[in-house]
């Protein structure tokens, strides 16, 4: 792999980072030759920070590292494509990608499904989702049952806040169960659409 670091005056080349599993574009950084070498040595994506004027390993402060999987260079030898496993949120805003829409109101449940998929790959120490998944399908299903019962109990009272929070808990764990079974909410929506058309 030959990269032309001399093409740009500052000796930096753009480095696009994608999620290895989902192909989602996560972020854009810049690398010089030393950053690329350190990335390969550490197995963690390292950039040259123009603001800090030094090498900067993504996650060195937050712990949200980008674990290197593959490296590729484009046809002009002046741009890198890096595929990595993110170990937490990638963007400084706390989002999982720097291109995430600021307003998820139209597709928030789909966005939440993506977050669940990401979280279940995290360590059990870092993620509630990973911890629950590590206990197996029976525990995930049991949790849905528990949340459903709690929602029914709150439905009998008139505390709107508690009722809606229990509804949110049930929805979240329902999405976890769908994921654990290999499905997404769209699979259920398609069944509902089919029933509606009859």
Buried (B, 14 or more C-beta within 10 A) or exposed (E): EEBEBEEEEEBBBBBBBBBBBBEBBBBEBBBBEBBBEBBEEEEBBBBBBEEEEEBBBBBEEEEBBBBBBEBEBEEEBBBBBBBBBBBBBBBEEEBBBBEBEEEEEEEEBEBBBBBBBBBBBBEEEBBEBBBBBEEEEEEBBBBBEEBBEBBEEBEEEEEEEBBEBBBEBBBBBBBBBBBBEEEBBEEEEEEEEEEEEE
